[in-house]
Amino acid sequence: MSHTDPILLKHKVAVITGAGRGIGRAIALAYARAGATVVCSARGEAEIALTASKIREAGGRAIAQSADVGDYEAVAALFRRASDEFGGVDIVVANAGVATELRPIADSDPALWRKTIDINLTGAYHTAHAAIPHLRRRGAGKIIMIGSGQRNRPAPGFSAYSCSKSGLWMLTQSLAVELQELNISVNELIPGPVRTELTRDATMPPGEWVKEPEDVVPLALFLASMPNVGPSAQSYSLMRRA
């Protein structure tokens, strides 16, 4: 997206979790090219520092702050810093996710199964909950959840991941209903199969459009720039290429 409109997100402040690699990094770089100030967050300090550095080297504004989305206080501190440094928050991309337990339920590790739920679902809840007061003060905003088609497609070994993404879908629906009167839109972006660290060892579905992280950018830009009116809680999918 080297030709991203540099004024599309001008004066907007975006907080992106999981911004150190893959889809999160691609979105962070694209939002910055579109004029947004970007707050890059993830657990790995070195990776988000590199993302923020790339944005600044290109003339954009960005900071990096490490936060584990499973730790609510860390997430709340992330949004406080975003508001303190840049005056508020306009766009939130809840992208942080893991797939730590990829075994049949009978053979699964309960601790790893719960960790997947804690990060993918509870982490998204933490992100939205901590963001709402800052979005409310702006009078409008966007929350974009990075979902998965795996939420409605059971597969052996994917119970934890699928359950977490199913819960994320309902969290998106619930937030949209509750935040509509605050002019905060909430939507789910379903990228489909993407080549990332998370999918490095996965078998890609035959016949599917297997995307690079940059292929997710146009839809992420659309959801960040669309008007705060009309239907919310829609699931926008990057379908198979014709």
C-alpha atoms as an extended CHARMM CRD file, in Angstrom:
* protein
*
       242  EXT
         1         1  MET       CA              0.0000000000        0.0000000000        0.0000000000  PROA      1               0.0000000000
         2         2  SER       CA              2.7250000000        2.4540000000       -0.8970000000  PROA      2               0.0000000000
         3         3  HSD       CA              0.0680000000        4.6890000000       -2.5070000000  PROA      3               0.0000000000
         4         4  THR       CA             -2.0850000000        4.9980000000        0.6280000000  PROA      4               0.0000000000
         5         5  ASP       CA             -3.8620000000        8.3650000000        0.8030000000  PROA      5               0.0000000000
         6         6  PRO       CA             -1.7810000000       10.2930000000        3.3770000000  PROA      6               0.0000000000
         7         7  ILE       CA             -4.8040000000       12.2400000000        4.6400000000  PROA      7               0.0000000000
         8         8  LEU       CA             -7.2560000000        9.3360000000        4.9720000000  PROA      8               0.0000000000
         9         9  LEU       CA             -6.5980000000        8.9980000000        8.7140000000  PROA      9               0.0000000000
        10        10  LYS       CA             -5.0550000000       12.4130000000        9.3460000000  PROA      10              0.0000000000
        11        11  HSD       CA             -5.3300000000       13.5750000000       12.9900000000  PROA      11              0.0000000000
        12        12  LYS       CA             -6.4340000000       10.0830000000       14.0880000000  PROA      12              0.0000000000
        13        13  VAL       CA             -4.7210000000        8.1250000000       16.8450000000  PROA      13              0.0000000000
        14        14  ALA       CA             -4.7050000000        4.3550000000       16.4080000000  PROA      14              0.0000000000
        15        15  VAL       CA             -3.7890000000        1.7550000000       19.0280000000  PROA      15              0.0000000000
        16        16  ILE       CA             -2.8830000000       -1.6230000000       17.5400000000  PROA      16              0.0000000000
        17        17  THR       CA             -2.1950000000       -4.7530000000       19.5800000000  PROA      17              0.0000000000
        18        18  GLY       CA              0.0070000000       -7.4560000000       18.1350000000  PROA      18              0.0000000000
        19        19  ALA       CA              1.7470000000       -4.7540000000       16.0760000000  PROA      19              0.0000000000
        20        20  GLY       CA              5.1960000000       -6.3100000000       16.1540000000  PROA      20              0.0000000000
        21        21  ARG       CA              4.7470000000       -8.7170000000       13.2590000000  PROA      21              0.0000000000
        22        22  GLY       CA              2.4000000000      -10.0780000000       10.6240000000  PROA      22              0.0000000000
        23        23  ILE       CA             -1.0220000000       -8.5280000000       10.1670000000  PROA      23              0.0000000000
        24        24  GLY       CA             -0.6330000000       -6.0790000000       13.0700000000  PROA      24              0.0000000000
        25        25  ARG       CA              2.6150000000       -4.6560000000       11.7300000000  PROA      25              0.0000000000
        26        26  ALA       CA              1.2050000000       -4.3440000000        8.2040000000  PROA      26              0.0000000000
        27        27  ILE       CA             -1.8200000000       -2.4420000000        9.5210000000  PROA      27              0.0000000000
        28        28  ALA       CA              0.3350000000       -0.2080000000       11.7310000000  PROA      28              0.0000000000
        29        29  LEU       CA              2.5560000000        0.7980000000        8.8050000000  PROA      29              0.0000000000
        30        30  ALA       CA             -0.4490000000        1.3920000000        6.5350000000  PROA      30              0.0000000000
        31        31  TYR       CA             -2.3090000000        3.5000000000        9.0790000000  PROA      31              0.0000000000
        32        32  ALA       CA              0.7820000000        5.6410000000        9.5320000000  PROA      32              0.0000000000
        33        33  ARG       CA              1.0660000000        6.1260000000        5.7690000000  PROA      33              0.0000000000
        34        34  ALA       CA             -2.5930000000        7.1830000000        5.8300000000  PROA      34              0.0000000000
        35        35  GLY       CA             -1.7370000000        9.9470000000        8.3070000000  PROA      35              0.0000000000
        36        36  ALA       CA             -2.5680000000        8.3440000000       11.6550000000  PROA      36              0.0000000000
        37        37  THR       CA             -0.4510000000        8.5020000000       14.7700000000  PROA      37              0.0000000000
        38        38  VAL       CA              0.1280000000        4.8900000000       15.7450000000  PROA      38              0.0000000000
        39        39  VAL       CA              0.6140000000        3.3240000000       19.1650000000  PROA      39              0.0000000000
        40        40  CYS       CA              2.2300000000       -0.0700000000       18.5940000000  PROA      40              0.0000000000
        41        41  SER       CA              1.7580000000       -2.7020000000       21.2720000000  PROA      41              0.0000000000
        42        42  ALA       CA              2.6560000000       -6.3580000000       21.7830000000  PROA      42              0.0000000000
        43        43  ARG       CA              4.4900000000       -8.4450000000       24.3350000000  PROA      43              0.0000000000
        44        44  GLY       CA              7.7850000000       -8.3400000000       22.4270000000  PROA      44              0.0000000000
        45        45  GLU       CA              9.4780000000       -4.9770000000       22.9700000000  PROA      45              0.0000000000
        46        46  ALA       CA             12.0630000000       -5.3390000000       20.2020000000  PROA      46              0.0000000000
        47        47  GLU       CA              9.4900000000       -6.0830000000       17.5030000000  PROA      47              0.0000000000
        48        48  ILE       CA              7.1470000000       -3.1850000000       18.2700000000  PROA      48              0.0000000000
        49        49  ALA       CA             10.1380000000       -0.8570000000       18.6510000000  PROA      49              0.0000000000
        50        50  LEU       CA             11.1380000000       -1.8090000000       15.1030000000  PROA      50              0.0000000000
        51        51  THR       CA              7.6090000000       -1.1780000000       13.7880000000  PROA      51              0.0000000000
        52        52  ALA       CA              7.4880000000        2.2440000000       15.4450000000  PROA      52              0.0000000000
        53        53  SER       CA             10.9740000000        3.0500000000       14.1780000000  PROA      53              0.0000000000
        54        54  LYS       CA              9.9880000000        2.2300000000       10.5910000000  PROA      54              0.0000000000
        55        55  ILE       CA              7.0080000000        4.5680000000       10.9050000000  PROA      55              0.0000000000
        56        56  ARG       CA              9.1220000000        7.4320000000       12.2480000000  PROA      56              0.0000000000
        57        57  GLU       CA             11.8160000000        6.8990000000        9.5960000000  PROA      57              0.0000000000
        58        58  ALA       CA              9.1050000000        7.3480000000        6.9620000000  PROA      58              0.0000000000
        59        59  GLY       CA              8.0510000000       10.6440000000        8.5460000000  PROA      59              0.0000000000
        60        60  GLY       CA              5.1410000000        9.3630000000       10.6240000000  PROA      60              0.0000000000
        61        61  ARG       CA              4.4030000000        9.5010000000       14.3280000000  PROA      61              0.0000000000
        62        62  ALA       CA              4.5000000000        6.3730000000       16.4550000000  PROA      62              0.0000000000
        63        63  ILE       CA              5.4300000000        5.0260000000       19.8490000000  PROA      63              0.0000000000
        64        64  ALA       CA              5.8400000000        1.4870000000       21.1340000000  PROA      64              0.0000000000
        65        65  GLN       CA              4.6160000000        0.1650000000       24.4620000000  PROA      65              0.0000000000
        66        66  SER       CA              4.8620000000       -3.4310000000       25.5610000000  PROA      66              0.0000000000
        67        67  ALA       CA              1.6620000000       -4.9050000000       26.9760000000  PROA      67              0.0000000000
        68        68  ASP       CA              0.3080000000       -8.4010000000       27.4630000000  PROA      68              0.0000000000
        69        69  VAL       CA             -3.3950000000       -8.2680000000       26.5890000000  PROA      69              0.0000000000
        70        70  GLY       CA             -4.0000000000      -10.9180000000       29.2440000000  PROA      70              0.0000000000
        71        71  ASP       CA             -2.9790000000       -8.3370000000       31.8690000000  PROA      71              0.0000000000
        72        72  TYR       CA             -5.7480000000       -5.7670000000       32.1860000000  PROA      72              0.0000000000
        73        73  GLU       CA             -3.6530000000       -3.2320000000       34.0900000000  PROA      73              0.0000000000
        74        74  ALA       CA             -1.0030000000       -3.3040000000       31.3580000000  PROA      74              0.0000000000
        75        75  VAL       CA             -3.6590000000       -2.7100000000       28.7030000000  PROA      75              0.0000000000
        76        76  ALA       CA             -5.2160000000        0.1340000000       30.6840000000  PROA      76              0.0000000000
        77        77  ALA       CA             -1.7570000000        1.7190000000       31.0200000000  PROA      77              0.0000000000
        78        78  LEU       CA             -1.3070000000        1.4230000000       27.2510000000  PROA      78              0.0000000000
        79        79  PHE       CA             -4.4240000000        3.4850000000       26.5760000000  PROA      79              0.0000000000
        80        80  ARG       CA             -3.5900000000        6.0250000000       29.2660000000  PROA      80              0.0000000000
        81        81  ARG       CA             -0.2240000000        6.6160000000       27.6230000000  PROA      81              0.0000000000
        82        82  ALA       CA             -1.8200000000        6.9520000000       24.1810000000  PROA      82              0.0000000000
        83        83  SER       CA             -4.1930000000        9.6050000000       25.5050000000  PROA      83              0.0000000000
        84        84  ASP       CA             -1.5520000000       11.3860000000       27.5660000000  PROA      84              0.0000000000
        85        85  GLU       CA              0.8920000000       11.6680000000       24.6630000000  PROA      85              0.0000000000
        86        86  PHE       CA             -1.4840000000       12.2580000000       21.7680000000  PROA      86              0.0000000000
        87        87  GLY       CA             -4.6480000000       13.6570000000       23.3230000000  PROA      87              0.0000000000
        88        88  GLY       CA             -6.9430000000       10.6960000000       22.8080000000  PROA      88              0.0000000000
        89        89  VAL       CA             -7.6920000000        7.5180000000       20.9040000000  PROA      89              0.0000000000
        90        90  ASP       CA             -9.7970000000        7.1870000000       17.7430000000  PROA      90              0.0000000000
        91        91  ILE       CA             -9.1340000000        3.7010000000       16.3600000000  PROA      91              0.0000000000
        92        92  VAL       CA             -8.4530000000        0.4190000000       18.1240000000  PROA      92              0.0000000000
        93        93  VAL       CA             -7.3390000000       -2.7550000000       16.3480000000  PROA      93              0.0000000000
        94        94  ALA       CA             -7.5490000000       -5.8140000000       18.6100000000  PROA      94              0.0000000000
        95        95  ASN       CA             -5.1600000000       -8.0410000000       16.6960000000  PROA      95              0.0000000000
        96        96  ALA       CA             -3.1360000000       -9.8610000000       19.3740000000  PROA      96              0.0000000000
        97        97  GLY       CA             -3.7310000000      -13.5850000000       19.2180000000  PROA      97              0.0000000000
        98        98  VAL       CA             -2.1690000000      -17.0120000000       19.6950000000  PROA      98              0.0000000000
        99        99  ALA       CA             -2.7910000000      -20.6380000000       18.8520000000  PROA      99              0.0000000000
       100       100  THR       CA             -0.9810000000      -22.3870000000       21.6980000000  PROA      100             0.0000000000
       101       101  GLU       CA             -3.0820000000      -25.5380000000       21.8900000000  PROA      101             0.0000000000
       102       102  LEU       CA             -3.4740000000      -27.4350000000       18.6140000000  PROA      102             0.0000000000
       103       103  ARG       CA             -4.2620000000      -30.9290000000       19.8470000000  PROA      103             0.0000000000
       104       104  PRO       CA             -7.4890000000      -32.9390000000       20.0980000000  PROA      104             0.0000000000
       105       105  ILE       CA             -9.4840000000      -32.1210000000       23.2120000000  PROA      105             0.0000000000
       106       106  ALA       CA             -8.7790000000      -35.5330000000       24.7650000000  PROA      106             0.0000000000
       107       107  ASP       CA             -5.0330000000      -34.9080000000       24.4870000000  PROA      107             0.0000000000
       108       108  SER       CA             -5.0510000000      -31.1790000000       25.2170000000  PROA      108             0.0000000000
       109       109  ASP       CA             -3.2940000000      -29.3690000000       28.0350000000  PROA      109             0.0000000000
       110       110  PRO       CA             -5.9480000000      -27.5150000000       30.0850000000  PROA      110             0.0000000000
       111       111  ALA       CA             -3.5060000000      -24.7180000000       30.9180000000  PROA      111             0.0000000000
       112       112  LEU       CA             -2.6320000000      -24.1070000000       27.2530000000  PROA      112             0.0000000000
       113       113  TRP       CA             -6.2750000000      -24.3880000000       26.2100000000  PROA      113             0.0000000000
       114       114  ARG       CA             -7.1990000000      -21.6870000000       28.7130000000  PROA      114             0.0000000000
       115       115  LYS       CA             -4.2330000000      -19.5250000000       27.6530000000  PROA      115             0.0000000000
       116       116  THR       CA             -5.5910000000      -19.4120000000       24.1070000000  PROA      116             0.0000000000
       117       117  ILE       CA             -8.9860000000      -18.2730000000       25.4210000000  PROA      117             0.0000000000
       118       118  ASP       CA             -7.3540000000      -15.7690000000       27.7890000000  PROA      118             0.0000000000
       119       119  ILE       CA             -5.3710000000      -14.0510000000       25.0340000000  PROA      119             0.0000000000
       120       120  ASN       CA             -7.6940000000      -14.2970000000       22.0320000000  PROA      120             0.0000000000
       121       121  LEU       CA            -10.9910000000      -13.6160000000       23.8030000000  PROA      121             0.0000000000
       122       122  THR       CA            -10.3530000000      -12.1350000000       27.2430000000  PROA      122             0.0000000000
       123       123  GLY       CA             -7.4720000000      -10.1170000000       25.7910000000  PROA      123             0.0000000000
       124       124  ALA       CA             -9.8220000000       -8.5820000000       23.2250000000  PROA      124             0.0000000000
       125       125  TYR       CA            -12.2880000000       -7.8200000000       26.0230000000  PROA      125             0.0000000000
       126       126  HSD       CA             -9.4980000000       -6.1510000000       28.0270000000  PROA      126             0.0000000000
       127       127  THR       CA             -8.5440000000       -4.1100000000       24.9620000000  PROA      127             0.0000000000
       128       128  ALA       CA            -12.0880000000       -2.9210000000       24.2900000000  PROA      128             0.0000000000
       129       129  HSD       CA            -12.8880000000       -2.2810000000       27.9570000000  PROA      129             0.0000000000
       130       130  ALA       CA             -9.7660000000       -0.1600000000       28.4670000000  PROA      130             0.0000000000
       131       131  ALA       CA            -10.3350000000        1.7090000000       25.1980000000  PROA      131             0.0000000000
       132       132  ILE       CA            -13.9680000000        2.6990000000       25.6960000000  PROA      132             0.0000000000
       133       133  PRO       CA            -13.4320000000        5.6520000000       28.0850000000  PROA      133             0.0000000000
       134       134  HSD       CA            -10.8750000000        7.1680000000       25.7040000000  PROA      134             0.0000000000
       135       135  LEU       CA            -13.0450000000        6.6610000000       22.6280000000  PROA      135             0.0000000000
       136       136  ARG       CA            -16.0380000000        8.0860000000       24.4900000000  PROA      136             0.0000000000
       137       137  ARG       CA            -14.1340000000       11.2870000000       25.2570000000  PROA      137             0.0000000000
       138       138  ARG       CA            -13.4950000000       11.7170000000       21.5140000000  PROA      138             0.0000000000
       139       139  GLY       CA            -17.2240000000       11.4530000000       20.8370000000  PROA      139             0.0000000000
       140       140  ALA       CA            -16.7330000000        8.7290000000       18.2280000000  PROA      140             0.0000000000
       141       141  GLY       CA            -14.3930000000        5.9070000000       17.3340000000  PROA      141             0.0000000000
       142       142  LYS       CA            -13.7020000000        2.5480000000       15.7860000000  PROA      142             0.0000000000
       143       143  ILE       CA            -12.9810000000       -0.8560000000       17.3010000000  PROA      143             0.0000000000
       144       144  ILE       CA            -11.8030000000       -3.4720000000       14.8120000000  PROA      144             0.0000000000
       145       145  MET       CA            -11.5750000000       -7.0650000000       15.9800000000  PROA      145             0.0000000000
       146       146  ILE       CA             -9.3820000000       -9.4360000000       13.9740000000  PROA      146             0.0000000000
       147       147  GLY       CA            -11.4980000000      -12.5610000000       13.7640000000  PROA      147             0.0000000000
       148       148  SER       CA            -11.2260000000      -15.8970000000       12.0090000000  PROA      148             0.0000000000
       149       149  GLY       CA            -13.3850000000      -18.0960000000        9.8340000000  PROA      149             0.0000000000
       150       150  GLN       CA            -12.3120000000      -20.8670000000       12.1880000000  PROA      150             0.0000000000
       151       151  ARG       CA            -15.0050000000      -19.5910000000       14.5750000000  PROA      151             0.0000000000
       152       152  ASN       CA            -17.6660000000      -21.5050000000       12.6610000000  PROA      152             0.0000000000
       153       153  ARG       CA            -15.6320000000      -24.2680000000       11.0840000000  PROA      153             0.0000000000
       154       154  PRO       CA            -14.6930000000      -27.0200000000       13.5720000000  PROA      154             0.0000000000
       155       155  ALA       CA            -11.4790000000      -28.8900000000       12.8670000000  PROA      155             0.0000000000
       156       156  PRO       CA             -9.5440000000      -31.5100000000       14.8320000000  PROA      156             0.0000000000
       157       157  GLY       CA             -7.0770000000      -29.8780000000       17.1990000000  PROA      157             0.0000000000
       158       158  PHE       CA             -8.4860000000      -26.3690000000       16.8740000000  PROA      158             0.0000000000
       159       159  SER       CA            -11.0560000000      -26.3750000000       19.6810000000  PROA      159             0.0000000000
       160       160  ALA       CA             -9.3490000000      -23.6870000000       21.7890000000  PROA      160             0.0000000000
       161       161  TYR       CA             -8.6910000000      -21.3700000000       18.8670000000  PROA      161             0.0000000000
       162       162  SER       CA            -12.1390000000      -21.8900000000       17.3500000000  PROA      162             0.0000000000
       163       163  CYS       CA            -13.8940000000      -21.3230000000       20.6740000000  PROA      163             0.0000000000
       164       164  SER       CA            -11.8960000000      -18.1610000000       21.3030000000  PROA      164             0.0000000000
       165       165  LYS       CA            -12.8260000000      -16.7580000000       17.8860000000  PROA      165             0.0000000000
       166       166  SER       CA            -16.4680000000      -17.7650000000       18.2910000000  PROA      166             0.0000000000
       167       167  GLY       CA            -16.5170000000      -15.8470000000       21.5530000000  PROA      167             0.0000000000
       168       168  LEU       CA            -14.8280000000      -12.9080000000       19.8420000000  PROA      168             0.0000000000
       169       169  TRP       CA            -17.6680000000      -12.7740000000       17.3120000000  PROA      169             0.0000000000
       170       170  MET       CA            -20.2460000000      -12.4740000000       20.0970000000  PROA      170             0.0000000000
       171       171  LEU       CA            -18.0850000000       -9.9490000000       21.9560000000  PROA      171             0.0000000000
       172       172  THR       CA            -18.0920000000       -7.8560000000       18.7780000000  PROA      172             0.0000000000
       173       173  GLN       CA            -21.8830000000       -8.1030000000       18.5430000000  PROA      173             0.0000000000
       174       174  SER       CA            -22.3460000000       -7.1610000000       22.2030000000  PROA      174             0.0000000000
       175       175  LEU       CA            -19.9890000000       -4.1880000000       22.0050000000  PROA      175             0.0000000000
       176       176  ALA       CA            -21.6940000000       -2.8840000000       18.8770000000  PROA      176             0.0000000000
       177       177  VAL       CA            -25.1010000000       -2.8960000000       20.5640000000  PROA      177             0.0000000000
       178       178  GLU       CA            -23.7960000000       -1.2420000000       23.7070000000  PROA      178             0.0000000000
       179       179  LEU       CA            -21.6340000000        1.3950000000       22.0080000000  PROA      179             0.0000000000
       180       180  GLN       CA            -23.9330000000        2.4250000000       19.1700000000  PROA      180             0.0000000000
       181       181  GLU       CA            -25.3210000000        5.4110000000       21.0780000000  PROA      181             0.0000000000
       182       182  LEU       CA            -21.7610000000        6.5680000000       21.7690000000  PROA      182             0.0000000000
       183       183  ASN       CA            -21.0240000000        6.7100000000       18.0270000000  PROA      183             0.0000000000
       184       184  ILE       CA            -18.4050000000        3.9790000000       18.3790000000  PROA      184             0.0000000000
       185       185  SER       CA            -18.5380000000        1.4100000000       15.5810000000  PROA      185             0.0000000000
       186       186  VAL       CA            -17.4010000000       -2.1440000000       16.2310000000  PROA      186             0.0000000000
       187       187  ASN       CA            -16.6730000000       -4.5970000000       13.4320000000  PROA      187             0.0000000000
       188       188  GLU       CA            -14.8830000000       -7.8610000000       12.8020000000  PROA      188             0.0000000000
       189       189  LEU       CA            -12.2600000000       -8.2960000000       10.0940000000  PROA      189             0.0000000000
       190       190  ILE       CA            -11.8190000000      -11.9220000000        9.0010000000  PROA      190             0.0000000000
       191       191  PRO       CA             -8.6200000000      -12.1130000000        6.9550000000  PROA      191             0.0000000000
       192       192  GLY       CA             -8.7770000000      -15.7780000000        6.0080000000  PROA      192             0.0000000000
       193       193  PRO       CA             -5.5120000000      -17.7000000000        5.6340000000  PROA      193             0.0000000000
       194       194  VAL       CA             -2.4970000000      -15.3930000000        5.9170000000  PROA      194             0.0000000000
       195       195  ARG       CA              1.1920000000      -16.2750000000        5.9990000000  PROA      195             0.0000000000
       196       196  THR       CA              2.3170000000      -15.2470000000        9.5030000000  PROA      196             0.0000000000
       197       197  GLU       CA              4.2690000000      -16.6720000000       12.4210000000  PROA      197             0.0000000000
       198       198  LEU       CA              0.9740000000      -17.9930000000       13.7860000000  PROA      198             0.0000000000
       199       199  THR       CA              0.2860000000      -20.0340000000       10.6590000000  PROA      199             0.0000000000
       200       200  ARG       CA              3.8680000000      -21.0060000000        9.8720000000  PROA      200             0.0000000000
       201       201  ASP       CA              3.2950000000      -24.7050000000       10.6110000000  PROA      201             0.0000000000
       202       202  ALA       CA             -0.3410000000      -24.8320000000        9.5420000000  PROA      202             0.0000000000
       203       203  THR       CA             -1.6610000000      -26.6210000000        6.4690000000  PROA      203             0.0000000000
       204       204  MET       CA             -3.4350000000      -24.0710000000        4.3040000000  PROA      204             0.0000000000
       205       205  PRO       CA             -6.8830000000      -25.0000000000        2.9020000000  PROA      205             0.0000000000
       206       206  PRO       CA             -6.6090000000      -26.1430000000       -0.7150000000  PROA      206             0.0000000000
       207       207  GLY       CA             -7.9450000000      -23.6600000000       -3.2300000000  PROA      207             0.0000000000
       208       208  GLU       CA             -7.9630000000      -20.7470000000       -0.7770000000  PROA      208             0.0000000000
       209       209  TRP       CA             -6.3420000000      -17.3850000000       -1.4560000000  PROA      209             0.0000000000
       210       210  VAL       CA             -3.3860000000      -17.5430000000        0.9420000000  PROA      210             0.0000000000
       211       211  LYS       CA             -2.5820000000      -13.9240000000        1.6410000000  PROA      211             0.0000000000
       212       212  GLU       CA              0.4130000000      -11.9260000000        2.7720000000  PROA      212             0.0000000000
       213       213  PRO       CA             -0.1690000000       -9.5420000000        5.7190000000  PROA      213             0.0000000000
       214       214  GLU       CA             -0.1960000000       -6.5830000000        3.3290000000  PROA      214             0.0000000000
       215       215  ASP       CA             -3.2310000000       -8.0510000000        1.5660000000  PROA      215             0.0000000000
       216       216  VAL       CA             -5.2840000000       -7.3710000000        4.7090000000  PROA      216             0.0000000000
       217       217  VAL       CA             -4.4570000000       -3.6550000000        4.6570000000  PROA      217             0.0000000000
       218       218  PRO       CA             -7.1630000000       -2.3380000000        2.2520000000  PROA      218             0.0000000000
       219       219  LEU       CA             -9.9890000000       -3.7810000000        4.3550000000  PROA      219             0.0000000000
       220       220  ALA       CA             -8.3740000000       -2.5350000000        7.5770000000  PROA      220             0.0000000000
       221       221  LEU       CA             -8.1500000000        0.9570000000        6.0620000000  PROA      221             0.0000000000
       222       222  PHE       CA            -11.7840000000        0.8090000000        4.9670000000  PROA      222             0.0000000000
       223       223  LEU       CA            -12.9830000000       -0.1080000000        8.4620000000  PROA      223             0.0000000000
       224       224  ALA       CA            -10.8450000000        2.6070000000       10.0600000000  PROA      224             0.0000000000
       225       225  SER       CA            -12.0710000000        5.3360000000        7.7170000000  PROA      225             0.0000000000
       226       226  MET       CA            -15.7400000000        4.4700000000        7.1970000000  PROA      226             0.0000000000
       227       227  PRO       CA            -18.3280000000        6.8950000000        8.6710000000  PROA      227             0.0000000000
       228       228  ASN       CA            -19.5390000000        6.2910000000       12.2250000000  PROA      228             0.0000000000
       229       229  VAL       CA            -23.0830000000        5.7280000000       10.9790000000  PROA      229             0.0000000000
       230       230  GLY       CA            -25.0880000000        2.8210000000        9.6800000000  PROA      230             0.0000000000
       231       231  PRO       CA            -24.7690000000       -0.8520000000       10.5970000000  PROA      231             0.0000000000
       232       232  SER       CA            -22.0880000000       -2.0220000000       12.9570000000  PROA      232             0.0000000000
       233       233  ALA       CA            -20.9140000000       -5.4490000000       14.1430000000  PROA      233             0.0000000000
       234       234  GLN       CA            -20.5350000000       -6.6200000000       10.5580000000  PROA      234             0.0000000000
       235       235  SER       CA            -18.0510000000       -9.3700000000        9.7110000000  PROA      235             0.0000000000
       236       236  TYR       CA            -15.9350000000       -8.3420000000        6.7510000000  PROA      236             0.0000000000
       237       237  SER       CA            -14.1340000000      -11.2710000000        5.1420000000  PROA      237             0.0000000000
       238       238  LEU       CA            -11.3190000000      -11.3860000000        2.6220000000  PROA      238             0.0000000000
       239       239  MET       CA            -12.7290000000      -14.1310000000        0.4550000000  PROA      239             0.0000000000
       240       240  ARG       CA            -11.0930000000      -16.3550000000       -2.0910000000  PROA      240             0.0000000000
       241       241  ARG       CA             -9.6910000000      -14.4470000000       -5.0350000000  PROA      241             0.0000000000
       242       242  ALA       CA            -11.6370000000      -15.0240000000       -8.2690000000  PROA      242             0.0000000000
